[in-house]
Amino acid sequence: MRRLEDEGAPAAPGAPVCVSAEELAALPPPVARYFRFALSPEQRIVEHARFLQTGTMRAGAADPWKPFTAVEVFSTRPVGFVWDASATMMPLVALRIRDGYVAGTAMSEAKFAATIPAGKLPNTPEVRSASLVRYLAEAPWLPTALLPNSGVSWMQLDDDSARATLTDHDRTVSLDVEFAKSGEIVRSSAMRFRNVGAGEPVLTRWTGRYTRYERFEGMMIPMEADVGWNPPEGEFSVWRGRITSARYRFAAATS
């Protein structure tokens, strides 16, 4: 998979550079409330973002939590992300994990000491769908990626929730999003493929929770998140992390 930093492309002629009031006015009320909370007036569109993260993670409910650090980069034109993490499995032994979705292709692999294979998922339709759901669920870190001009459509579910849908290449995925009365996204959920043992991927409810919002480059983003699965036997978290650095590249007008 190519590096995502090499995937960015200039905005097409006529592509929006800033968020428009007309676009926000056409959204369902809870979604418009979110963007009023998350964006500044005349907010520029994010084309690329880079985050540093730290936290703990585990594979399953019975596994111990392991500390990790990660770099994650996003592109919105075209849609994509690459997450490059290092988790401490035991003293002096690190597991490098790389997940990504670039140009419609998904990747997920792990290596001990960055060289010894520890697991890899094939680029199947199920893995591509799971990766695109992840992109959509992490888009609150770059809020303009959730706008209709970034390819996301919204359907209101009730006064405080809506469904976001995104199509990229041959995949269409949806994410149910819950909003606080003050506007911020507090929870998301989707049916996402989960690998269980050596069997076939199983569609399982997947949830994310977002807290401690702060302003970066005019945008309010959640600095902490908690991600987990909700299988029939009970919900459990697998990822708890926080953002330690956020950098953005914004759309610029083209001639």
C-alpha positions in Angstrom: 0.0 0.0 0.0 1.3 3.4 -0.9 2.0 6.0 1.8 -1.1 8.1 2.3 1.0 11.2 2.4 1.5 10.6 -1.3 -2.2 10.2 -2.1 -3.4 13.8 -1.7 -4.6 15.6 -4.8 -5.4 19.2 -5.4 -9.1 20.1 -5.1 -10.9 19.9 -8.4 -11.8 23.2 -10.0 -15.0 24.4 -8.4 -14.6 22.2 -5.3 -15.6 24.0 -2.1 -12.8 25.4 -0.1 -14.9 26.6 2.9 -18.0 25.4 4.7 -21.1 27.1 3.4 -24.1 28.3 5.5 -26.4 26.9 2.8 -24.9 23.4 3.2 -25.4 23.4 7.0 -28.9 24.8 6.7 -29.9 21.7 4.6 -28.8 19.2 7.2 -31.0 17.4 9.8 -31.3 19.5 13.0 -29.0 17.4 15.3 -26.3 17.3 12.6 -26.5 21.0 11.9 -26.2 21.5 15.7 -23.0 19.5 15.7 -21.4 21.5 12.9 -22.4 24.8 14.6 -20.5 23.4 17.7 -17.6 21.9 15.8 -16.8 24.5 13.1 -15.9 28.2 13.0 -17.6 30.6 10.5 -16.1 30.1 7.1 -14.2 27.1 8.2 -11.8 25.7 5.6 -12.2 22.1 4.4 -9.7 19.7 5.7 -7.9 17.7 3.0 -5.2 16.0 5.1 -4.6 15.5 8.8 -2.0 14.0 11.0 -2.4 12.9 14.6 -0.2 11.6 17.4 -1.9 9.2 19.8 -1.2 7.4 23.0 -3.3 5.0 25.1 -4.0 1.3 25.8 -5.4 -1.5 23.7 -6.2 -5.2 23.8 -7.5 -7.9 21.4 -10.4 -9.2 23.5 -12.3 -9.0 26.7 -10.1 -11.5 28.6 -6.8 -10.0 27.3 -4.6 -7.6 29.3 -4.4 -3.9 28.3 -1.1 -2.9 26.6 0.2 0.6 26.1 0.6 2.0 22.6 1.7 5.0 20.7 0.6 5.8 17.2 0.7 8.1 14.2 -2.4 8.3 12.1 -2.8 10.3 8.9 -6.1 11.0 7.0 -6.9 12.1 3.5 -10.4 13.3 2.5 -9.7 13.9 -1.2 -9.5 10.9 -1.8 -10.9 9.2 1.3 -8.3 7.2 3.2 -6.3 6.7 6.4 -3.2 4.9 7.7 -2.7 4.1 11.4 0.8 3.1 12.4 1.1 2.0 16.0 3.6 0.4 18.3 2.3 -1.6 21.3 4.4 -2.9 24.2 3.5 -6.5 24.6 6.2 -7.4 27.2 9.5 -5.8 28.3 11.7 -5.1 25.2 9.1 -6.6 22.8 7.1 -4.3 20.7 4.3 -5.2 18.2 4.0 -2.9 15.3 0.4 -2.6 13.9 -0.5 -1.0 10.6 -4.1 -0.5 9.5 -5.1 1.5 6.5 -7.6 2.2 3.7 -6.1 3.9 0.6 -7.6 4.1 -2.9 -10.3 1.6 -2.0 -7.8 -1.0 -0.7 -7.7 -2.1 3.0 -4.7 -3.3 4.9 -4.3 -4.7 8.4 -1.1 -6.3 9.6 1.1 -6.8 12.7 4.8 -7.6 13.2 6.9 -8.2 16.2 10.0 -6.0 16.3 8.8 -4.5 13.0 10.0 -7.6 11.1 8.5 -10.9 12.4 4.9 -11.4 11.0 2.3 -11.7 13.7 -0.9 -11.5 11.7 -2.4 -10.1 8.5 -5.9 -9.6 7.2 -6.6 -10.0 3.4 -8.1 -7.2 1.4 -11.6 -8.8 1.3 -14.9 -6.9 0.9 -15.5 -7.5 4.6 -12.1 -5.9 5.6 -12.7 -3.0 3.2 -16.1 -2.3 4.8 -14.6 -2.5 8.3 -11.9 -0.1 7.4 -14.3 2.4 5.8 -16.4 2.3 8.9 -13.3 3.1 11.0 -12.6 6.1 8.7 -16.2 7.4 9.2 -16.1 6.8 13.0 -12.8 8.7 13.4 -13.9 11.6 11.2 -14.9 13.7 14.3 -11.1 14.4 14.5 -11.4 16.2 11.2 -15.0 17.4 11.3 -15.3 18.7 7.7 -14.9 15.1 6.6 -18.5 14.5 7.8 -20.0 17.2 5.5 -22.0 16.3 2.4 -19.4 18.0 0.2 -17.0 15.3 1.6 -19.4 12.5 0.4 -21.3 11.9 3.7 -25.1 11.9 3.6 -27.2 12.2 6.8 -30.6 10.8 7.8 -32.1 11.9 11.1 -33.1 9.1 13.5 -34.5 11.2 16.4 -33.9 14.6 18.1 -30.4 13.6 19.2 -29.1 11.1 16.6 -28.6 10.6 12.9 -27.2 8.1 10.5 -24.1 9.0 8.4 -23.6 7.1 5.1 -20.4 7.1 3.0 -19.7 5.4 -0.3 -16.2 4.9 -1.6 -15.2 2.8 -4.6 -17.3 -0.4 -4.2 -18.2 0.0 -0.5 -21.1 1.8 1.2 -21.1 2.0 5.0 -23.3 3.7 7.6 -22.7 4.9 11.2 -25.3 5.8 13.8 -24.2 9.0 15.6 -25.5 10.4 18.9 -25.2 14.1 19.8 -25.3 15.9 23.1 -27.7 18.8 23.5 -24.7 21.1 23.3 -23.9 19.7 19.9 -20.9 17.5 20.2 -20.8 13.8 19.1 -20.8 11.6 22.2 -21.2 8.1 20.7 -21.3 6.2 17.4 -22.1 2.7 16.5 -22.2 0.4 13.5 -22.4 -3.2 12.4 -18.8 -4.0 11.6 -17.0 -7.2 10.6 -15.0 -8.7 13.5 -12.6 -11.6 13.3 -13.4 -14.3 15.8 -10.7 -17.0 16.0 -9.9 -18.5 12.7 -13.5 -18.4 11.5 -15.3 -16.2 9.0 -15.7 -12.5 9.9 -18.8 -11.9 12.0 -20.9 -8.8 11.8 -20.9 -7.3 15.3 -22.1 -4.1 16.8 -19.1 -1.8 17.2 -19.2 1.4 19.3 -17.1 4.5 19.9 -17.4 7.1 22.6 -15.9 10.6 22.4 -14.9 13.0 25.2 -12.9 16.1 26.2 -13.3 18.3 23.2 -10.8 21.0 22.5 -10.3 23.5 19.6 -7.7 23.1 16.9 -7.5 25.3 13.8 -11.0 26.5 14.4 -12.5 23.1 14.9 -13.7 21.3 18.1 -12.4 17.7 18.2 -12.6 15.0 20.9 -9.2 14.5 22.5 -10.2 11.1 24.0 -12.0 8.1 22.7 -13.0 4.6 23.8 -13.8 1.9 21.2 -15.3 -1.5 21.8 -17.5 -4.4 20.6 -20.9 -5.4 21.7 -21.4 -9.1 20.9 -24.2 -11.2 22.4 -22.1 -12.1 25.4 -21.6 -8.5 26.4 -19.9 -5.2 25.5 -16.2 -4.7 26.1 -13.7 -2.0 25.1 -10.6 -2.8 23.1 -9.1 0.7 22.5 -8.7 3.7 24.8 -6.7 6.6 23.5 -6.1 10.3 23.4 -4.8 12.7 20.9 -1.5 14.4 21.8 -0.9 16.4 18.6 -3.1 17.4 15.7 -2.0 19.0 12.4 -4.1 19.9 9.4 -3.7 20.8 5.7 -6.7 22.7 4.3 -8.2 23.1 0.8 -6.9 26.1 -1.1 -8.7 27.9 -4.0 -7.6 26.8 -7.4 -7.3 28.9 -10.5 
